[in-house]
Amino acid sequence: MLLHPLLLIFSNSLGAASPTKNIVKRVDLPADISAWSAFGDSYASGLGAGTLVTEKDSIYSGSYPQQMNNNDPRIGNAASRKFQDLAHSGSNTGEVIAGAQSNDISASELVTVQIGT
């Protein structure tokens, strides 16, 4: 069984996520990630932050996964990466976990799970 790195990001009591704070497990990331899957609820979808990217799941351009995918130089060039933003506004924790189990993420070098409080 191939294990993939997992970076868990949780919101703090003020509802603000940070890539350097509140990290449960920090892993060394490859310089150029070719495949990434992001899961979460409305917190991960960035409900109302920026412009609407995906209407079905209410994913917004200002969400943490969208910003990290498009702007974070630590993970390489977004144009060459397969990015699955599988966040869904309105999901509860069980639904987020079920979504992670039902989607093919076997090629992902990075999997993030982000759930608000």
Backbone bond lengths (Angstrom), bond angles and torsions (degrees), N, CA, C in turn:
res aa  C-N    CA-C-N  psi(-1)  N-CA   C-N-CA  omega(-1)  CA-C   N-CA-C  phi
1 M - - - 1.439 - - 1.527 108.76 -
2 L 1.305 116.39 128.40 1.453 122.41 179.38 1.516 109.41 -87.63
3 L 1.320 116.61 126.28 1.457 120.41 178.72 1.514 109.73 -96.53
4 H 1.306 115.77 140.62 1.453 121.51 179.34 1.516 109.63 -110.33
5 P 1.333 117.25 148.60 1.460 118.45 176.96 1.518 110.41 -63.76
6 L 1.297 115.64 148.13 1.449 121.17 179.49 1.518 108.60 -132.13
7 L 1.299 116.33 125.78 1.448 122.24 177.52 1.514 106.80 -115.21
8 L 1.321 116.74 113.00 1.460 120.71 -178.93 1.519 108.98 -98.85
9 I 1.318 116.23 131.24 1.452 121.03 -179.78 1.518 107.68 -125.59
10 F 1.309 116.48 124.75 1.458 120.99 -179.85 1.520 109.06 -118.24
11 S 1.309 116.08 152.15 1.462 119.62 176.16 1.521 109.21 -76.59
12 N 1.322 115.14 153.04 1.456 118.74 173.53 1.521 108.74 -89.35
13 S 1.304 117.73 -175.66 1.460 120.74 -174.98 1.522 112.47 -64.77
14 L 1.320 118.38 -18.85 1.458 121.04 178.11 1.519 112.13 -91.77
15 G 1.323 117.01 -0.57 1.460 120.58 178.32 1.517 113.60 82.37
16 A 1.318 118.87 16.49 1.460 121.35 -178.61 1.525 109.66 -108.23
17 A 1.319 116.64 128.67 1.461 120.75 177.70 1.515 108.94 -97.33
18 S 1.285 115.83 152.82 1.453 121.15 178.89 1.512 108.93 -142.41
19 P 1.337 117.97 138.55 1.457 118.98 178.25 1.524 112.59 -71.86
20 T 1.338 118.70 -11.94 1.454 120.42 -179.19 1.519 112.96 -112.78
21 K 1.328 118.48 -15.96 1.462 122.37 176.78 1.522 108.69 -110.29
22 N 1.313 115.29 158.45 1.462 121.39 173.32 1.524 113.39 62.75
23 I 1.300 118.30 26.35 1.459 120.91 178.69 1.518 108.33 -90.68
24 V 1.308 115.59 124.20 1.450 120.28 -179.36 1.519 109.65 -74.44
25 K 1.325 117.19 -45.77 1.456 121.01 178.45 1.515 108.18 -136.59
26 R 1.310 116.43 124.43 1.454 120.82 179.14 1.527 107.89 -104.33
27 V 1.312 116.23 132.83 1.457 121.00 -179.90 1.523 109.04 -123.23
28 D 1.324 116.01 154.78 1.454 119.63 173.00 1.519 107.70 -76.79
29 L 1.318 115.96 123.89 1.456 120.75 -177.88 1.523 110.12 -92.86
30 P 1.334 117.23 145.14 1.461 119.28 173.67 1.528 109.06 -62.44
31 A 1.306 116.87 153.81 1.465 121.09 -177.57 1.526 112.53 -64.61
32 D 1.311 117.93 -27.41 1.458 120.40 -179.08 1.525 109.34 -139.29
33 I 1.313 116.50 95.38 1.458 121.83 -179.17 1.520 109.14 -76.13
34 S 1.324 116.45 126.23 1.468 120.21 -177.64 1.525 112.77 -93.96
35 A 1.340 117.80 -17.89 1.470 120.73 179.50 1.514 109.45 -149.83
36 W 1.333 115.04 132.63 1.460 121.71 -176.98 1.517 109.30 -142.83
37 S 1.337 116.21 136.48 1.459 122.25 175.68 1.524 108.98 -121.13
38 A 1.333 116.46 130.29 1.461 122.27 -179.61 1.528 109.42 -118.08
39 F 1.328 116.42 127.60 1.462 122.87 179.47 1.516 109.48 -118.42
40 G 1.323 116.20 156.71 1.450 120.10 174.32 1.511 112.50 161.49
41 D 1.325 114.18 -175.08 1.460 122.23 -179.56 1.525 109.30 -101.97
42 S 1.335 117.42 -153.22 1.464 120.58 -178.55 1.521 112.07 -62.07
43 Y 1.328 117.21 -27.45 1.464 120.28 176.40 1.532 110.24 -62.67
44 A 1.323 116.84 -43.82 1.467 121.36 179.12 1.520 112.16 -73.57
45 S 1.332 117.06 -28.07 1.464 119.05 -179.51 1.525 111.59 -78.64
46 G 1.335 117.12 -12.90 1.458 121.12 177.26 1.519 112.70 71.62
47 L 1.293 117.16 37.25 1.459 123.22 -174.61 1.533 111.65 -44.20
48 G 1.333 115.77 113.13 1.455 122.67 178.03 1.514 116.07 85.29
49 A 1.325 118.31 -2.42 1.468 121.36 -177.67 1.528 110.08 -94.63
50 G 1.319 116.76 107.05 1.464 120.51 179.70 1.516 111.80 86.05
51 T 1.321 114.90 -149.34 1.462 120.52 -178.17 1.530 110.26 -100.60
52 L 1.316 115.68 152.97 1.455 122.01 -179.36 1.524 110.03 -69.04
53 V 1.332 117.02 125.44 1.463 122.92 179.03 1.527 109.88 -97.93
54 T 1.337 116.54 -47.14 1.459 122.76 -179.08 1.520 108.56 -132.85
55 E 1.319 116.43 112.52 1.459 120.44 -176.69 1.524 112.58 -67.36
56 K 1.328 117.91 -40.19 1.461 122.16 -176.11 1.534 111.78 -55.72
57 D 1.334 117.45 -44.08 1.456 121.41 -177.52 1.519 113.03 -104.93
58 S 1.335 117.13 4.37 1.471 123.10 -178.29 1.524 111.89 54.87
59 I 1.326 116.31 50.12 1.461 121.52 177.23 1.523 108.09 -91.95
60 Y 1.337 115.89 130.84 1.459 122.04 -178.13 1.528 111.41 -114.79
61 S 1.333 114.82 153.71 1.467 121.51 -176.76 1.527 112.97 -63.43
62 G 1.319 118.11 -22.40 1.455 121.27 -179.68 1.516 114.39 -89.40
63 S 1.325 117.73 4.27 1.468 119.74 178.50 1.527 109.29 -67.35
64 Y 1.330 115.50 154.49 1.459 119.55 -179.65 1.538 112.18 -57.77
65 P 1.347 119.98 -47.73 1.468 118.44 179.47 1.536 113.02 -60.64
66 Q 1.333 118.25 -40.65 1.461 120.87 179.24 1.530 110.55 -64.55
67 Q 1.333 116.69 -44.39 1.461 119.79 179.37 1.524 111.38 -64.21
68 M 1.322 116.47 -44.64 1.466 119.92 -179.50 1.524 110.54 -64.06
69 N 1.333 117.26 -43.20 1.460 120.40 -179.49 1.525 111.67 -61.76
70 N 1.319 116.99 -41.89 1.461 120.97 -174.37 1.522 115.26 -88.51
71 N 1.341 117.70 -22.20 1.461 119.26 -169.99 1.519 117.00 -128.36
72 D 1.313 119.03 -4.62 1.461 120.23 -174.38 1.526 110.82 -93.24
73 P 1.338 117.65 108.12 1.466 120.26 -176.91 1.529 113.58 -66.94
74 R 1.337 117.72 -15.67 1.465 119.91 -179.53 1.516 113.00 -66.35
75 I 1.333 117.96 -21.40 1.468 119.68 -176.10 1.530 113.08 -110.92
76 G 1.322 117.09 9.83 1.460 120.27 173.73 1.514 114.57 91.55
77 N 1.309 114.80 -161.45 1.465 124.16 -172.76 1.526 111.65 -86.14
78 A 1.334 116.27 119.88 1.469 121.11 -178.55 1.526 112.36 -62.90
79 A 1.323 117.51 -30.99 1.467 120.75 -176.89 1.529 112.13 -64.81
80 S 1.326 117.13 -26.51 1.467 119.99 -178.12 1.532 112.49 -100.99
81 R 1.325 117.67 8.06 1.455 121.33 -175.35 1.534 111.19 -108.31
82 K 1.328 116.57 140.31 1.465 121.83 170.59 1.524 106.19 -86.47
83 F 1.328 115.57 115.22 1.458 121.33 -176.99 1.520 109.31 -117.65
84 Q 1.328 115.95 120.63 1.457 122.02 176.42 1.527 108.27 -107.99
85 D 1.321 117.30 104.61 1.456 120.56 175.70 1.520 106.48 -91.22
86 L 1.317 115.52 98.64 1.455 121.77 -173.81 1.526 112.24 -104.57
87 A 1.332 115.92 21.76 1.463 120.35 175.22 1.522 108.64 -68.94
88 H 1.310 115.83 152.83 1.464 119.88 179.33 1.521 109.17 -144.79
89 S 1.319 115.43 116.24 1.458 120.54 177.85 1.523 109.35 -62.13
90 G 1.306 116.63 132.55 1.460 121.26 179.32 1.517 114.12 98.02
91 S 1.328 117.69 -6.86 1.463 120.61 179.93 1.523 110.63 -74.05
92 N 1.317 115.42 145.02 1.464 119.24 170.10 1.528 107.88 -95.69
93 T 1.311 117.42 176.00 1.471 121.00 -176.15 1.523 112.19 -57.45
94 G 1.329 117.40 -43.33 1.464 120.91 179.46 1.515 112.11 -61.50
95 E 1.327 117.01 -39.25 1.465 121.07 179.06 1.521 111.67 -69.28
96 V 1.333 117.48 -35.06 1.468 120.73 176.51 1.527 109.50 -64.37
97 I 1.324 116.67 -45.34 1.472 120.79 178.84 1.524 110.50 -63.75
98 A 1.334 117.47 -42.99 1.472 120.94 178.62 1.521 110.15 -62.34
99 G 1.325 118.05 -38.45 1.465 121.44 177.52 1.513 111.70 -63.78
100 A 1.321 116.24 -38.54 1.465 120.21 178.21 1.525 110.65 -66.58
101 Q 1.320 116.99 -34.19 1.456 120.92 -178.83 1.520 112.69 -79.26
102 S 1.322 117.29 -25.91 1.467 119.79 -174.87 1.531 113.96 -95.16
103 N 1.314 118.78 -7.61 1.460 121.93 179.04 1.517 110.32 -102.29
104 D 1.316 116.34 145.94 1.460 120.76 178.70 1.524 109.10 -79.37
105 I 1.309 115.49 105.44 1.465 121.01 178.52 1.534 110.97 -115.86
106 S 1.328 115.96 18.29 1.460 120.40 -174.79 1.526 113.21 -61.81
107 A 1.318 118.31 -26.07 1.465 120.57 -179.87 1.530 112.13 -89.78
108 S 1.322 117.55 -5.98 1.465 121.16 -176.34 1.518 111.58 -71.28
109 E 1.309 115.06 130.47 1.464 121.20 173.77 1.519 110.52 -88.87
110 L 1.322 115.96 -18.19 1.463 121.87 178.73 1.526 108.43 -138.97
111 V 1.324 115.60 132.68 1.459 121.61 175.54 1.523 106.33 -129.02
112 T 1.335 116.47 125.65 1.469 119.78 177.43 1.517 109.37 -117.07
113 V 1.326 114.40 145.70 1.456 121.99 176.38 1.527 105.82 -127.54
114 Q 1.323 115.72 124.70 1.462 120.59 -176.83 1.524 108.16 -133.69
115 I 1.341 115.89 118.06 1.451 120.54 -178.83 1.522 107.92 -131.68
116 G 1.322 116.10 127.82 1.464 121.44 -179.89 1.505 112.23 -75.28
117 T 1.320 113.96 174.03 1.473 119.39 -178.86 1.505 110.61 -99.26
